[in-house]
Amino acid sequence: MDAAQRVAGAVGAFLDGPLPVRIRAWDGSEAGPAPGPGVPTVVLRSRRALRRLLWEPGEMGLAHAYVSGDLDVDGDLADGLSTMWTLINSGTITKRRPGARELPGLATNAARLGLIGPKPAPPPEAITIKGRRHSRRRDSDVIAHHYDAGNAFYALLLDASMAYSSGYYTAPENTLAQAQHDKLELICRKLDLAPGRRLLDIGCGWGSLAVHAAREHGAQVRAVTISREQRDHVNTRIRAEGLAEKVQVDLLDYRDVAERITATDGPFDAVSAIEMGEHVGDEHYPTFAATLHGALRPGGRALVQQMSRGANAPGGGAFIETYVTPDMVMRPVGDTLTFLQHAGLEVRDVHVMREHYVPTIRAWLATLEDRFDEAVGLLGERGARMWRLYLAGGALAFEENRMGVDQILLARPTDRGCSGMPATRDDWSVPARAEAGTHES
């Protein structure tokens, strides 16, 4: 009996029904249903893949096996993940306990397949962050792990604006560059930015919003990040674009904004936090919300774009927590609104953008696939595979409503309750374009 048949028999003993995937083993043998739509081929490149799955059945065993290169999926990875998720959640795959008469045969199979042995070590890309959750030092280490991977890699992955957040597709045929331009324009219009108005951008990334607000709307921008790589990139960019007098970027934790910026240079006309709030835990979110409120002048506006999850959805999950952004917190959007309202901010608009993240991430994934060899040169084989799995799984999570992303527009009312907001959304809408543009903010 070849290896694929042994694996199929061992797995099938735990399933109440036929094997839902095709298996190709390290010896080239194959078993299971014929490959085709809805039937991915799982490629086991070594016996270690099986040991990983035996020791950690489920998401983490699969992640370790894939990132290490012990396991692969033939064809489109996103399609394979979608098929497996659908099978599991539709109840098509049901587990059972093998009977007593089957156990000796399973033990023999396990020995012949090389499953007997110590637990394989996870790939080094699976990091362990030390320290108290959401302490300053730990937050700094988490950000350094993800965002200081190197500006060269993010320049490879993202569009020219270097926007690392959901785009806004006003037409389905638009390019990623157009979608990111329209997202930045939407934010600036919602915040009512104009020449001379002052914006505080908390968690500024590589400066996409700061540069767009200064260049396209004439705003004076103060931006903060705790990533040195991002700070250095923004400084280089604003000098190159002649915006050094309009944009200032500081290496600063959001918890120091009130003392170091608001107390000396505030208040601001507008405050933004674009997909930064996910890195703030529940215990610190009241401080974060108070920081937004305190930085705004009465009548000023704030915009928070932040990922969310449903009441019963998993959010990021174990893979993201282990490989990508440890300590990321996603909560139902209503819970976030409560935090913001308790800080004294008035919720003026909640714009659900979940569907926009699907084409955004798929555009990043397409770029990664097209330039995979370059990514391997920057990150190594395992690092590039980790990003491939992250992006394929992320697009699927948004598509299937396991994760969401929302733009929350807020105002700090005056003492007399005036918000200064227009009566309708027309003033900030970004019109759909019949043809895709190629804006590069």
N, C-alpha and C positions, 0 to 999 in steps of 0.2 A: 504493500500500500504506500503511495507516495505521500509527501508532506501535506499537500493541499487537502487530500482526502481525509487524512488524519485530523487536520484542523477542523474541517467541515464536520466531521463526526463528533469531535469533542464539543464544538460550539452548539451543534444541533441537539446534543443531549440536554442542553439547558433551555431550549426553545420549544414552545408548544406550536409547532408549525414549521414550514420549510425555511431554509436559510434565505434571508432576504438580500444577500450580497454575494457576489462572486469573489472567490479567494484565489490569489496567485501567490504561491509560496516561494521561498528562497531557492528551491531546486528547479524552478521553472514550471512546476506542475500547477494545474488549475482545477477547481471544483466549485460546485454551486450552480445557480441558474445562469443561463446565457446572459452575457452583458448586453445592455441596451438602456433605453430611457427608463429611469426609475430603478435601475439595478446597477449600482456602482461596483467597480472592481477594486477590492482592497488588496494592496500589494504588501506582503510581508517580506521584507528584505533580509530579515535575520530572525533567529529564534528569540533574540532578545525582545523583539516586538511583542511576542506572546507573553514573555515573563513580565513585561511592563503592564500588560493588560490584566494579567492574573493578579499581580500585586495591587494594582490600582484600577479596577474595572470602572469604566465610565470616562468622564471628560478628561481628567488629568492623565490617566493612563494613555489615552489616545493622543493627547497633546504632547506628552513626553516622547511617545513613540514617533510621532510625526516630525517634531522639531529635531530630534536626534537623527532622523533619516532612516530609522528602523522600519517605518511604515509609510506607505504612500497611498494615494487614491488616483487611479487611472482617469485621465480626462480632466474635466472641469471640477476643481476642488469644491467650489461653492455649490455646484449641482449635487455632488456627493454628500456634502454636509446637509443640504436641504432634504435630500431623500432620506437620510438616516434620521433626521429630526422628525420628519413627518411619520416615518414608520414607528418610531418610539412613542410619539405623542398621540398617534391615532389608535394605538392599541394593537396595531398589526403585529408587532413583536410582543409576545408575552413569554414570561419566564416560567420555568417549572423546575422542580427538584428531580434530579435523576433518581431512578429507583435503585434499591440495594443491589440488584443483579447487574446494574450498569457500572457500578463504582469500580470493580476490579479492572474492567476494560478501560475506563477513563484513566485510572492510575497508570496502566501500562502505556496508554497513548501519551500521557503527560511525560513519562520518562523518555519515550522514544523521540518526542518532540523537543526535548531539552528544556522542559519547563521547570524542572527541579533545580533550584539554585537560589542564591541570595537575591534580594530586591535590587534591581539595577539603579544606580544613582541617576537622579534627574540631570538633564543637560545643564551646563553652567548658566545658560540664559534664564533658567528658572531661579529667580533671585530670592533671597531672604533679607528682608529689611528689619533691622534691629531698632529697639527703642520704643518709647511710648507712642501709641498710635496718634497721629496728627500733632506730635510735638514738633517744634520748629526744626530740630535736627533731622527727624525722620522725614518730615515733609520735604526738606531740602534734598535728602538722599533719594526719595522717590522721584522728584522732579529731575534730579541729575541723571537717574537711571534712564528715564524715558526721553527727556528733551535734550539732554546733552550727548545723545548718541552721535551727534555730529551734524553740523549745518549742511554738509555735502549730501548726506543721505536725504534730508528733508527737501533740499533743493531738487534732488532727483525725483522724489515722490510727488511733491505738490506742484501747483501751477505757479506762475511767475509772481503772484501776489504773496506767496508763502502763507496763505490762509489755511490753518489746520483746524477747520471746523466745518459744519455743514454749509454747503452752498444753498442758493435759492434759485430754483429753476422756474423762471417765468414762462418758459416754453420748453417742451420736452426735448426738442432737438438742440437746445443750447449746449455750448461747450462748457467744460468745467471752469475755464477762465471767465466766461460770461456769467455763470452762476455765482462765482465768488464775487465778481464785481457787483452784481445785483444784490447779493447779501450785504456787502459793505455799504452800498448805497441805501438799502432799506434801513439799516441801523442808523446811519447818519440822518436820514429823513425823520425817523421816529424820534431821534434825540434833538431834532430841530437845530442842527449845527449850521453855523453861518460864520462869515469872517469876524474874527475877534472873540467868538465864543470859546469857552474853555472846557476841554474834555479831560477827564481822568480815566485812563484805561487800565484796569487792574487785571494783571495776568495777560500781558499784551502779546505774547507769542513772538513771532518774528516781525511784528510791526505792521501787519496788513491793514488793520483798522486805523492805527495811528497815522500811517502815511496817507491813506485815502482821505481821512478826515481833514488833514492839513492841506493836502494838495488840491482836493476837489471841492472842499467846503471852506477853506481858509481858517479852520479852527486852530487854536493854540492847544497843544496836546501834552499832557504829562502822563507818561506810561511807566508801569512797574512790572517787574518779573523777578523770579528768584533763580532763573536759569542764566548762567554766565554766557553760554553759547548764544542764547536769544538776545541778551543785552548787547553783546558785541556785534551781532548781525544787524540789529536795528541801528546802532550808531554808525556802522559802515554805510548802511542804506540811506539814512537821512543826510549824511554828508554828500553822498553821490548824487542825490536828488535835490540838493540845495535847500533842504528843509530843517537844517540844524537850528535855525532861529524859531521854528514853529513847533518842534518836537523835542522833548527831553525825556530820556529813559533812565530809570534808576533800578539798581539791583536791590529790591526791597520786598520784604514779606508783607502781605496784606494787613497783618496785625500791627505793623508799624506805620501804616498810612496815616492814621488819625494824628499821631504825634509828630511824625516827620514831614508830612505834606499838608494835611488839612489844617493843622494848627498854624502853619506859617504861610501857606499859599492858597488856602481855600477861602470861601467855598467855590465850587465849580458849577458851571451851567449844566453839565451833563456828566454822568459816570457810566462806564460800561464794564462788563465782565463777560467775556465770550468764551464759553466752555471752560471756565476756570473753577466755577463753584462746585464741580464734581469732586474736586480735590479737598474740599472743606467738609469735615465730618459733622455729624449732627450736633456734637457737643460744642463745636466752634462756629456753627452757622449763625447763631444770634450775634456773635461778634462781627462776622462778615457782613451781615445785614445792617448792623449799626454803623459799620464803616461806610457803606454806601449812603445811608441816610445822612450821616454827619458830614460827608464830603460835598453834599448837594446844597445849593442855595434854596431857600423857599421858592417854589415855583419851578425848580429844576427837574430834570428827568433822568432816570436811570434805565438801562437796559441790561438784562441778564439773559444770555443764551446758555441753556444748560440741559444736559442729558437727564432723562428721567426713566422711570419704569412704572409698570402697572402695579396695582395693589398685590397681585399674585404672581407677577413676572419676576424672573431671577435677576434682571439687571446685568451687570458685567459678568458675573460668574467666576468660577475658580481659575479658569485659564487666564483671564485678564488680570485677576488679582495676583497671580503667580508670575506671569511673564511680562506684562505690559505696564499697568499702572496700579501697583498695590495701593490699598486704602481708598480706592475710588468709591465714592458713595453716590448711588442713584436712589432716589426716593420718588414716590408719586408726586406729580407736579403740585397737587393741592397742598401737600405737606410743606413744600418749599414756599408756596404763596403765604402760608400761615407764618412762617419765620419772617418773611419780608414785611408782612402787615404788622406784626408785633413790633418791628423796629420803627414804625411810624410812616412807612411808605404806602402809598395808595396804588393798588393794582389797577392799571388802566386798560391793559390788553394782554391776552395770552394767545400767542400765535403758534399753533402746533405745526412743526416742520418735519415730522418724522419721515414722511415719504421722500423729502428732499435729500435725506442722508443716504438713501440707497444708491442713487446715481452718483452722488459725490464719492462714496467709498469705492464703488465699482470703477470709477474713473481712476482713482488712486491705484487700485488693484491692477487695472489694465496697464498702467504705466510701470508698475513693479514687474509684471510679467514681461513686458517689452524690454525692460532694462535689467532683467534679473541678474545677469552676469556682473553688471556694474554694482548692483546691490550686494552681491556676494563679495565683491572686492572691497566694499566699505564695511560690511557687517559680518562677513564670514558666512559659510553655507548655512549653519544653524540659525544665525540671526536673520538671514533673508527668509528662511522657511518659517520662522516664527512670525514675521511680518505678513507673509502670505496667508498663514492660518488666521492671524488676527483680522486682516481685512476681509477675507472670505467669510469668516464667522460673523464679523461686525455687520456687514451688509445684510446678511441673513437675519440677524437679530432685529434690525430695524424694519426689514420687510415683513417679518412675522409678528411685529408688535410686541416683542419681548423687551425692547428698549425704545425710548422716544427721545425727542429733542424739542425744546420749546423756547420761543423768544418771549420774555416777560417784560413788558413796558410798565414802568412805575413812575410816579411823581411824588415829590415832597411838597405837600400842600402848604400854602401860607397860613398864618395864624387865623385868617378869616376863611380858610378852607378852599381857597382858589388854587386850582391845579395848573392853570395856564394851558390846558390841553385843548386842541380843536374839537369841534363837536362830532366830526366824522373821521374815518380813516383815509379819506381821499388825499389829505395833505402829505401823507408819507408813502402812498402806494408807489410801487415801481411797475410801470406798464410792461405787459408781455411784449416780446419782440417776435416778429414774424420769422426772422432769420437770426441765426446765432452770430454773435459778435466775437471779437478776440481781445477784449479789454485785458490789460495787464496792469493791475493796480500795484 
